[in-house]
Amino acid sequence: MADNARGFPVTLESWGWSQKGDLRLENQDSFLSWNERLLWAVADGVGSSAHGGEAGRLVTRMLLTTPHAASLDEHVNNVGGILRQGNDILRAHGGATQAASTVVALLMHGGEAACLWAGDSRCYLLRDGVLYQCTREHTLRQEKIDNGELTAPEARRMVRGNIITNAVGARDALRLDEVRFSLRGGDKFLLCSDGLSNLLGPDALAARLARTSAREAAEDMARAVDGVPQPDNITLVAVFISSLR
């Protein structure tokens, strides 16, 4: 719980969890839930064996160096700069086993928020009972749709449509997409890896985000996937805003 955090007149709660998928040797996901710094993130390792997991852990570990910011612009610049440093580190040490990680980060300051991402990890916002997907995947499937090469139904049938086209460590220059919005009391955010969004559709996610607390929502999602085949790792962070002052 963060009440009237520095530079942010709001009461909020966050809760996160992560678990290994059935077909994985290790959990290559990681997450950050840092109310005091108004920063939350999910990273999903891309690549083979342990290298993807190392990349994801590097991303969240480096985000722990994020300093206090005097404005949302400064907060975005700080986080973006740290992610680009992480990209440079991964590129410099990748060699023949280049590792990369998706990332989605939620930042807040002064009643405003921004979402930064690279890859297919998602950010959702539940506002007034309506679920919005704030992010747009960086995948081969989405690229084909955006270029007009395939319709959405056609793209869903792609065998390798989930290939990541952008991630931390995937290219020499990191491209981060960004959206910004004003906050409202009652806003509920969900950051998650594709292991969750591939199992629970928008209606199921919205129903669970409608719970009273972030912890209840996260635990309800865990129950929803319990006993269901889980080919991928699953990670989420729920952030609930109680009130703005």
Secondary structure, DSSP 8 states (H G I E B T S, - for coil): -EES-TT--EEEEEEEEEE--TT-SS--EEEEEEGGGTEEEEEEEESSHHHHHHHHHHHHHHHTT----SSHHHHHHHHHHHHHHHHHHHHHH-GGG--EEEEEEEEEETTEEEEEEESS-EEEEEETTEEEE-----BHHHHHHHTTSS-HHHHHT-TTTT-BS--BTTSSS---EEEEEE--TT-EEEEE-HHHHTTS-HHHHHHHHTSSSHHHHHHHHHHHHTTS---S-EEEEEEEEEEE-
